[in-house]
Amino acid sequence: MKETPIKKEIVDGLIAELGIKDFAKATIREVKQVAARAEKESGVEFIKMEMGIPGLPAAQVGVNAQIKALQDGIAHSYPDIQGLPALKQEASRFVKAFIGLDVDPVGCVPVCGSMQGTFASFLTCSQAQKGKDTVLFIDPGFPVQKMQLQVMGVKYETFDVYDYRGVKLAPKLESYLEKGNICAIVYSNPNNPSWVCLNEDELKSIGELATKYDVIVMEDLAYFAMDFRKNLSVPFEAPYQPSVGRYTDNFMLLISGSKAFSYAGERIGVTCISNKLFHRHYTDLAQRYEGLPFGLVFSTRMLYALSSGTSHSAQYAMAAMLKAASDGEYDFRKEVSVYGERAHKLKEIFCRHGFHIVYDKDLDEPVADGFYFTIGYKQMTSGELARELMYYGVSAICLITTGSHQEGLRVCTSFIEDHQYAQLEERMMLFEENN
């Protein structure tokens, strides 16, 4: 067996030192820490694929608008808890332009990134109807959302969508909903980590079941319009970003500035609540919150208690980015398409050396190339593969942490630099020889 780029003793020692008992369950930040320290100790550059952080500059149109807002003195003023009127207007217009849905500006509420949007949504949904106290995840998904529920003491159920695509999805979903305890359904589309994209038929079945069982769908659009197989970049023209909003009134859309506009550092997003849901009065919410409807409980109670609003200047940035996109002056899809190009190159290298793509299909077509993809290797478990790749200076997280039941890893393309393709080729050639 040939010597690996990073000595095993270094990686194993760091894992032990950090108290990680099962590397398969190591968090993103734990994997990042091991990689950073192993890189420093060994002097060998790591190919870092564990963190889902944008690897592109922030959208300049947003930066300019935020700077101007700060120079105009906006930092001294508390933002309106409902959000900057201009942002609410542009969010409504953006949803119409790129999803083809009508959501009134009143229902478009700025949040400190989709993370806060999901937290406030979980709080509101889980309190809306007594007995409906459990959230259902269509997994795999973003691990931190389950941590949020753990923090607030809300129960959740989950299933791996791997074996339930197409016509199999509705019966699986209904088997949970018919118990009567589910308050909300959560999924991301495109999916983090698998990058599978639920199609219109699947979304229709989710929407119809949500209406039938009176359940709220939280559609996480963190990777908005990043299915690069389709041209979703022309405002007010089909094809549109697929959405459950076409098939039910019980929806909340979580739109983030972090990935589509590379604006992650300012923690800005918008939660768009359907017109009917925003104004709906739930008996249990009304009793607890002075008769307020769902949307005002979300904003004037949950968000107010959490952060008293969203960064004022960042709202100006988000409004400007959404406006430029809807006006056709800023093609955010073109900016982020580099992630798809990177994924294509990386997949080729891994597959050439004996790896396979775990979530490889969207029904009958290959999964899109994008921000994430998933890899497995022969009969290795997730934990074995993640640890083994660390010896080769490659870091990624295990699928088990995302709610997946498949053995393999999530690979993120955001930090890959041009010179690292040759590095990866060389290291995976050695990996294949040794394994």
Backbone torsions as a table, in degrees:
resi	resn	phi	psi	omega
1	MET	NA	129.4	-178.8
2	LYS	-77.4	151.2	-178.8
3	GLU	-67.0	140.4	-178.6
4	THR	-86.0	156.5	-178.6
5	PRO	-57.2	-35.8	177.0
6	ILE	-113.6	129.9	179.9
7	LYS	-62.9	136.5	-178.8
8	LYS	-57.2	-37.3	-177.5
9	GLU	-59.6	-35.6	179.9
10	ILE	-64.8	-52.0	-177.4
11	VAL	-64.2	-49.5	-178.3
12	ASP	-61.2	-38.5	179.5
13	GLY	-64.6	-42.4	179.8
14	LEU	-67.2	-39.8	178.5
15	ILE	-61.4	-42.7	178.8
16	ALA	-67.0	-42.5	-177.9
17	GLU	-62.4	-36.1	-179.8
18	LEU	-82.5	-1.0	176.4
19	GLY	71.5	26.8	178.7
20	ILE	-84.9	106.6	-175.1
21	LYS	-77.4	-38.2	-179.5
22	ASP	-129.0	108.4	-174.4
23	PHE	-65.6	-21.6	177.0
24	ALA	-63.0	-27.8	-177.0
25	LYS	-104.1	10.0	178.7
26	ALA	-62.7	137.8	179.9
27	THR	-74.8	167.2	178.8
28	ILE	-55.6	-45.2	-175.6
29	ARG	-71.7	-29.6	175.0
30	GLU	-68.4	-43.4	177.5
31	VAL	-62.2	-43.1	179.2
32	LYS	-59.7	-41.3	-179.4
33	GLN	-65.9	-43.9	177.7
34	VAL	-60.7	-45.2	-178.8
35	ALA	-62.2	-45.5	-177.8
36	ALA	-63.3	-43.0	-177.8
37	ARG	-73.7	-35.7	177.9
38	ALA	-67.1	-36.4	177.6
39	GLU	-64.1	-43.8	-179.0
40	LYS	-66.6	-43.6	-176.6
41	GLU	-69.5	-35.3	-175.3
42	SER	-93.0	-22.9	-175.2
43	GLY	76.7	8.9	-179.3
44	VAL	-103.1	129.3	-179.0
45	GLU	-65.2	131.9	175.9
46	PHE	-88.8	146.0	170.0
47	ILE	-95.8	101.3	-169.4
48	LYS	-90.8	118.4	-176.9
49	MET	-128.8	17.3	-173.5
50	GLU	-93.4	-30.9	-173.2
51	MET	-98.7	132.4	177.6
52	GLY	-87.8	63.9	-180.0
53	ILE	-107.6	137.2	178.0
54	PRO	-55.5	137.5	179.6
55	GLY	-107.3	21.0	-177.6
56	LEU	-122.6	159.5	176.4
57	PRO	-64.9	150.0	176.7
58	ALA	-62.4	147.6	179.3
59	ALA	-57.0	122.6	-173.9
60	GLN	-62.8	-33.6	-179.9
61	VAL	-61.9	-33.7	177.2
62	GLY	-73.1	-44.1	179.6
63	VAL	-58.6	-46.1	-178.5
64	ASN	-61.7	-43.4	-178.7
65	ALA	-67.1	-37.2	-179.5
66	GLN	-70.0	-41.7	178.1
67	ILE	-60.1	-44.9	-179.8
68	LYS	-62.0	-42.4	179.9
69	ALA	-61.5	-41.2	178.9
70	LEU	-66.8	-42.7	179.2
71	GLN	-64.9	-29.1	178.2
72	ASP	-80.6	-0.6	172.5
73	GLY	94.1	16.0	-174.1
74	ILE	-67.0	-22.3	-175.1
75	ALA	-62.7	-20.0	-177.1
76	HIS	-82.8	-9.8	-173.8
77	SER	-107.0	135.4	170.4
78	TYR	-64.3	139.1	174.5
79	PRO	-76.3	154.3	173.2
80	ASP	-61.8	135.7	-178.3
81	ILE	-61.6	-27.6	177.8
82	GLN	-78.9	-16.4	179.2
83	GLY	108.9	158.8	177.4
84	LEU	-60.1	124.5	-178.2
85	PRO	-52.1	-41.4	-179.3
86	ALA	-62.9	-37.7	179.0
87	LEU	-69.2	-41.6	179.5
88	LYS	-60.9	-41.7	179.5
89	GLN	-64.5	-46.0	-177.5
90	GLU	-71.2	-31.3	176.9
91	ALA	-66.1	-43.1	177.4
92	SER	-60.2	-42.7	-179.5
93	ARG	-68.5	-38.4	179.1
94	PHE	-63.1	-42.9	178.4
95	VAL	-61.6	-40.0	177.1
96	LYS	-66.8	-42.2	-174.8
97	ALA	-68.6	-38.8	-171.4
98	PHE	-114.3	-13.1	175.4
99	ILE	-114.8	-23.5	-179.6
100	GLY	80.7	21.0	-179.4
101	LEU	-110.3	151.4	175.0
102	ASP	-99.5	109.0	173.3
103	VAL	-123.5	120.7	-178.0
104	ASP	-60.9	147.3	177.5
105	PRO	-52.5	-34.9	-178.4
106	VAL	-58.8	-30.2	-178.7
107	GLY	-88.3	1.4	179.3
108	CYS	-100.7	104.5	-170.5
109	VAL	-114.8	121.4	178.9
110	PRO	-65.0	141.9	179.6
111	VAL	-135.9	161.6	178.7
112	CYS	-77.4	70.0	-175.3
113	GLY	77.8	161.2	-179.8
114	SER	-62.2	-22.4	176.6
115	MET	-58.0	-47.6	177.5
116	GLN	-70.2	-33.6	177.3
117	GLY	-59.4	-44.3	179.0
118	THR	-69.2	-39.2	-179.3
119	PHE	-59.9	-50.2	-179.9
120	ALA	-65.9	-34.7	178.3
121	SER	-66.9	-44.0	177.8
122	PHE	-59.4	-44.1	179.3
123	LEU	-59.5	-47.8	-176.1
124	THR	-68.1	-47.1	-178.0
125	CYS	-63.7	-40.2	-175.1
126	SER	-74.2	-14.6	178.5
127	GLN	-103.5	-2.9	-171.4
128	ALA	-70.6	-37.4	-176.9
129	GLN	-140.0	122.0	178.2
130	LYS	-57.1	138.1	-179.7
131	GLY	93.2	-27.0	175.1
132	LYS	-97.6	87.4	-169.4
133	ASP	-121.8	14.7	-172.7
134	THR	-130.9	136.3	178.5
135	VAL	-98.6	138.9	178.6
136	LEU	-109.7	123.8	177.0
137	PHE	-99.3	129.5	165.9
138	ILE	-89.1	99.5	-172.6
139	ASP	-92.1	166.5	4.5
140	PRO	-71.3	163.7	-176.5
141	GLY	-157.5	-172.8	-176.6
142	PHE	-77.0	113.5	-172.6
143	PRO	-55.9	-31.9	-173.5
144	VAL	-67.6	-23.9	178.4
145	GLN	-64.3	-35.4	177.5
146	LYS	-71.8	-33.9	175.5
147	MET	-62.9	-38.5	178.1
148	GLN	-58.5	-44.1	179.6
149	LEU	-66.9	-36.5	176.6
150	GLN	-61.2	-43.1	-179.9
151	VAL	-62.0	-40.9	-177.6
152	MET	-92.2	-0.2	175.9
153	GLY	73.3	30.1	179.0
154	VAL	-101.5	138.0	-177.5
155	LYS	-77.4	155.9	174.3
156	TYR	-146.3	155.9	172.7
157	GLU	-121.8	161.9	-176.8
158	THR	-155.1	147.9	168.5
159	PHE	-141.7	150.9	-179.1
160	ASP	-85.1	121.2	-175.6
161	VAL	-71.0	-9.3	-175.0
162	TYR	-46.5	-47.7	-176.8
163	ASP	-97.1	9.3	-173.7
164	TYR	-130.4	40.2	176.7
165	ARG	-82.3	162.4	175.3
166	GLY	64.4	-133.3	-175.3
167	VAL	-68.5	-15.1	179.8
168	LYS	-78.2	-16.0	-173.4
169	LEU	-68.9	-47.2	-175.3
170	ALA	-59.6	-49.4	179.1
171	PRO	-60.6	-38.3	179.1
172	LYS	-64.4	-45.9	-179.4
173	LEU	-62.2	-44.7	-177.4
174	GLU	-64.8	-30.3	179.5
175	SER	-61.7	-25.8	175.8
176	TYR	-88.1	-43.8	-174.1
177	LEU	-66.7	-32.1	-176.1
178	GLU	-69.0	-13.6	176.1
179	LYS	-70.5	-23.0	175.1
180	GLY	86.2	5.8	-177.0
181	ASN	-106.9	0.3	-176.6
182	ILE	-87.4	127.1	178.3
183	CYS	-98.6	-29.4	-176.0
184	ALA	-150.1	149.5	174.0
185	ILE	-113.2	134.5	-177.6
186	VAL	-126.7	136.0	172.1
187	TYR	-158.6	160.8	174.0
188	SER	-112.1	147.0	-175.2
189	ASN	-149.2	107.0	-1.9
190	PRO	-57.1	156.2	-171.7
191	ASN	-86.4	133.4	167.6
192	ASN	-98.9	113.9	21.2
193	PRO	-108.4	-8.4	-165.7
194	SER	-81.9	-21.8	-176.4
195	TRP	68.3	13.7	170.9
196	VAL	-69.2	150.6	-179.6
197	CYS	-122.4	117.1	176.3
198	LEU	-63.8	135.1	-177.6
199	ASN	-91.8	178.3	-175.0
200	GLU	-61.0	-38.6	179.6
201	ASP	-63.6	-41.8	179.3
202	GLU	-66.9	-42.2	178.9
203	LEU	-65.7	-34.9	177.3
204	LYS	-62.7	-43.0	-179.9
205	SER	-66.7	-37.0	176.6
206	ILE	-63.9	-47.3	-178.3
207	GLY	-62.1	-44.1	-178.8
208	GLU	-65.4	-39.2	178.4
209	LEU	-70.4	-34.7	177.8
210	ALA	-62.5	-39.6	177.6
211	THR	-68.9	-45.3	-177.8
212	LYS	-59.6	-42.6	-175.7
213	TYR	-102.0	8.4	178.0
214	ASP	52.8	57.6	-179.1
215	VAL	-119.6	145.6	-180.0
216	ILE	-92.4	133.8	177.6
217	VAL	-99.6	123.3	174.5
218	MET	-101.1	106.5	-176.8
219	GLU	-98.3	109.7	-176.9
220	ASP	-86.3	109.0	-177.8
221	LEU	-107.3	45.7	-179.1
222	ALA	-60.1	-31.5	-177.3
223	TYR	-109.9	55.8	-169.5
224	PHE	-54.6	125.5	174.1
225	ALA	59.8	23.2	-177.3
226	MET	-93.4	23.5	167.8
227	ASP	-84.7	95.5	-170.8
228	PHE	-76.5	3.4	174.9
229	ARG	-77.0	-17.6	-177.0
230	LYS	-122.6	150.2	177.1
231	ASN	-87.9	91.9	-178.1
232	LEU	-100.6	19.5	-168.9
233	SER	-100.0	-2.3	-178.0
234	VAL	-95.8	115.3	-177.4
235	PRO	-64.5	141.5	177.0
236	PHE	63.2	21.4	176.6
237	GLU	-135.7	138.4	173.6
238	ALA	-68.0	155.5	0.4
239	PRO	-75.3	149.2	178.9
240	TYR	-104.8	163.7	170.0
241	GLN	-56.8	123.4	178.0
242	PRO	-60.4	144.7	-178.9
243	SER	-154.7	144.7	174.9
244	VAL	-66.5	-17.9	-177.8
245	GLY	-61.2	-16.0	176.1
246	ARG	-77.2	-14.5	-168.6
247	TYR	-123.4	-0.9	176.7
248	THR	-157.3	156.2	172.9
249	ASP	-90.5	-8.5	-175.9
250	ASN	-91.2	64.5	-176.9
251	PHE	-134.6	151.8	171.1
252	MET	-130.6	127.3	178.4
253	LEU	-103.8	129.3	179.6
254	LEU	-106.3	106.3	-176.5
255	ILE	-109.5	123.8	-173.1
256	SER	-108.4	146.4	172.9
257	GLY	-85.3	-9.4	-168.3
258	SER	-67.4	-48.9	-173.6
259	LYS	-96.7	-49.6	-177.2
260	ALA	-61.2	-36.1	-177.7
261	PHE	-113.5	7.2	-179.5
262	SER	52.1	39.4	-175.3
263	TYR	-111.1	36.3	-172.1
264	ALA	-62.2	-35.6	-173.0
265	GLY	-67.0	-22.6	-177.0
266	GLU	-93.3	-0.2	176.1
267	ARG	49.7	68.8	-178.4
268	ILE	-134.8	135.0	176.4
269	GLY	-158.5	179.5	178.1
270	VAL	-136.3	131.1	171.5
271	THR	-99.2	120.6	-176.7
272	CYS	-107.0	113.7	-175.7
273	ILE	-101.7	132.1	-177.8
274	SER	-54.7	152.2	-177.1
275	ASN	-56.7	-44.4	-177.2
276	LYS	-68.8	-44.0	-178.4
277	LEU	-66.7	-40.0	-178.4
278	PHE	-56.1	-42.6	-175.1
279	HIS	-93.1	1.5	-175.9
280	ARG	-73.8	137.7	176.2
281	HIS	-100.7	114.5	172.6
282	TYR	-93.7	134.0	-177.5
283	THR	-55.5	-45.9	-175.9
284	ASP	-68.5	-38.6	176.6
285	LEU	-67.7	-41.9	-178.4
286	ALA	-62.0	-39.7	179.0
287	GLN	-66.4	-37.2	-175.5
288	ARG	-82.6	-30.6	-172.9
289	TYR	-125.6	53.6	170.2
290	GLU	50.4	40.0	173.8
291	GLY	76.4	11.6	-176.9
292	LEU	-73.1	148.3	174.1
293	PRO	-76.0	169.4	-174.8
294	PHE	-50.6	-51.0	-175.0
295	GLY	-63.7	-37.2	179.8
296	LEU	-77.7	-27.2	171.6
297	VAL	-64.2	-44.3	178.9
298	PHE	-56.3	-47.5	-173.8
299	SER	-87.4	-53.2	-171.3
300	THR	-83.5	-7.6	176.4
301	ARG	-116.3	-61.3	-175.4
302	MET	-66.1	-55.9	-177.7
303	LEU	-65.9	-37.9	-179.7
304	TYR	-62.6	-42.9	179.6
305	ALA	-68.8	-31.7	-176.5
306	LEU	-77.9	-45.4	-172.2
307	SER	-150.0	2.9	-179.7
308	SER	56.8	34.9	177.7
309	GLY	110.4	-176.3	-174.5
310	THR	-118.2	144.5	-179.9
311	SER	-34.1	120.0	-173.3
312	HIS	-62.8	-48.7	-176.8
313	SER	-67.8	-34.3	179.2
314	ALA	-65.3	-28.0	177.4
315	GLN	-66.0	-35.6	176.3
316	TYR	-65.3	-38.8	177.9
317	ALA	-62.6	-48.6	-177.7
318	MET	-63.2	-41.9	178.5
319	ALA	-59.3	-43.2	-178.5
320	ALA	-67.1	-39.4	-179.6
321	MET	-67.8	-43.0	179.2
322	LEU	-65.0	-41.6	180.0
323	LYS	-63.1	-46.3	-179.1
324	ALA	-62.2	-37.1	178.4
325	ALA	-67.5	-47.4	-178.7
326	SER	-67.0	-30.2	177.8
327	ASP	-76.1	-10.0	-177.7
328	GLY	78.8	13.7	-179.1
329	GLU	-91.8	-16.8	-177.0
330	TYR	-134.6	110.5	-179.2
331	ASP	-91.5	85.8	-177.3
332	PHE	-63.4	-28.8	179.7
333	ARG	-64.8	-39.9	179.5
334	LYS	-63.3	-39.3	-180.0
335	GLU	-60.7	-44.1	-172.5
336	VAL	-92.1	-1.8	-178.5
337	SER	-64.1	-16.5	177.0
338	VAL	-58.4	-29.8	178.8
339	TYR	-62.6	-39.5	178.3
340	GLY	-65.8	-40.2	178.6
341	GLU	-64.1	-41.1	178.4
342	ARG	-64.1	-44.4	-178.8
343	ALA	-58.8	-42.5	-179.0
344	HIS	-58.9	-46.5	-179.2
345	LYS	-66.7	-43.5	-178.2
346	LEU	-65.8	-42.6	178.5
347	LYS	-58.8	-42.9	179.9
348	GLU	-58.6	-44.0	-179.4
349	ILE	-64.7	-50.3	-178.9
350	PHE	-60.2	-47.2	-176.4
351	CYS	-66.1	-30.5	178.1
352	ARG	-65.4	-22.4	-176.0
353	HIS	-113.7	31.7	168.8
354	GLY	93.9	-1.4	176.7
355	PHE	-80.9	164.0	173.4
356	HIS	-131.9	156.1	175.8
357	ILE	-84.6	123.9	-174.6
358	VAL	-72.0	-61.7	174.3
359	TYR	-90.5	90.7	-169.0
360	ASP	-102.0	-14.0	-173.7
361	LYS	-132.5	147.0	162.9
362	ASP	-105.1	92.6	-173.7
363	LEU	55.1	-106.3	-174.4
364	ASP	-102.5	6.4	177.4
365	GLU	-124.5	152.3	-179.3
366	PRO	-58.6	144.6	179.1
367	VAL	-62.5	149.6	-178.4
368	ALA	-66.5	156.7	170.4
369	ASP	-87.5	133.4	-177.6
370	GLY	-162.3	-148.1	-174.1
371	PHE	-64.8	-36.7	179.5
372	TYR	-127.7	158.6	162.4
373	PHE	-152.3	173.8	-173.5
374	THR	-123.7	139.7	179.4
375	ILE	-129.5	150.1	172.0
376	GLY	-134.6	166.6	179.7
377	TYR	-140.5	111.2	177.3
378	LYS	45.5	-128.4	-177.1
379	GLN	-98.5	12.0	-178.9
380	MET	-66.5	141.0	172.4
381	THR	-76.4	166.1	178.9
382	SER	-54.7	-49.2	-177.1
383	GLY	-63.6	-41.6	178.9
384	GLU	-62.8	-44.2	-177.6
385	LEU	-67.9	-42.8	-179.6
386	ALA	-61.7	-44.5	-179.4
387	ARG	-67.2	-43.9	-178.6
388	GLU	-61.1	-42.2	-179.7
389	LEU	-66.0	-27.8	177.1
390	MET	-60.5	-33.4	178.5
391	TYR	-66.1	-19.6	-179.8
392	TYR	-102.8	11.7	177.5
393	GLY	70.8	35.4	178.2
394	VAL	-128.5	124.5	-178.0
395	SER	-116.8	134.1	177.6
396	ALA	-153.8	164.1	-179.0
397	ILE	-101.7	155.0	-178.2
398	CYS	-78.9	142.2	-179.5
399	LEU	-63.6	-27.1	-179.4
400	ILE	-57.2	-31.6	-178.5
401	THR	-73.0	-11.7	-178.9
402	THR	-100.9	4.0	-178.2
403	GLY	90.2	4.9	177.4
404	SER	-78.5	147.8	175.1
405	HIS	-100.5	6.4	-178.6
406	GLN	-93.2	151.7	175.9
407	GLU	-86.2	123.2	179.4
408	GLY	161.0	-172.1	-174.4
409	LEU	-128.2	153.8	170.0
410	ARG	-94.1	129.0	177.7
411	VAL	-110.9	129.7	176.6
412	CYS	-106.2	135.2	-174.1
413	THR	-92.6	-2.7	-164.0
414	SER	-68.2	-30.2	-175.3
415	PHE	-102.3	7.0	-177.3
416	ILE	-70.4	129.7	177.7
417	GLU	-106.8	158.0	-172.5
418	ASP	-55.2	-39.0	-176.7
419	HIS	-72.2	-12.0	-174.4
420	GLN	-83.7	-13.6	176.7
421	TYR	-63.5	-43.8	179.1
422	ALA	-65.6	-39.3	176.7
423	GLN	-60.2	-47.1	-178.0
424	LEU	-63.8	-42.4	178.3
425	GLU	-56.3	-47.7	-178.7
426	GLU	-64.3	-43.9	-177.2
427	ARG	-71.6	-36.1	179.9
428	MET	-75.0	-25.8	173.2
429	MET	-64.3	-44.0	177.8
430	LEU	-66.8	-41.4	178.0
431	PHE	-57.2	-45.8	-178.6
432	GLU	-63.3	-42.1	177.8
433	GLU	-59.8	-42.4	-176.2
434	ASN	-78.8	-17.1	-175.8
435	ASN	-121.9	NA	NA
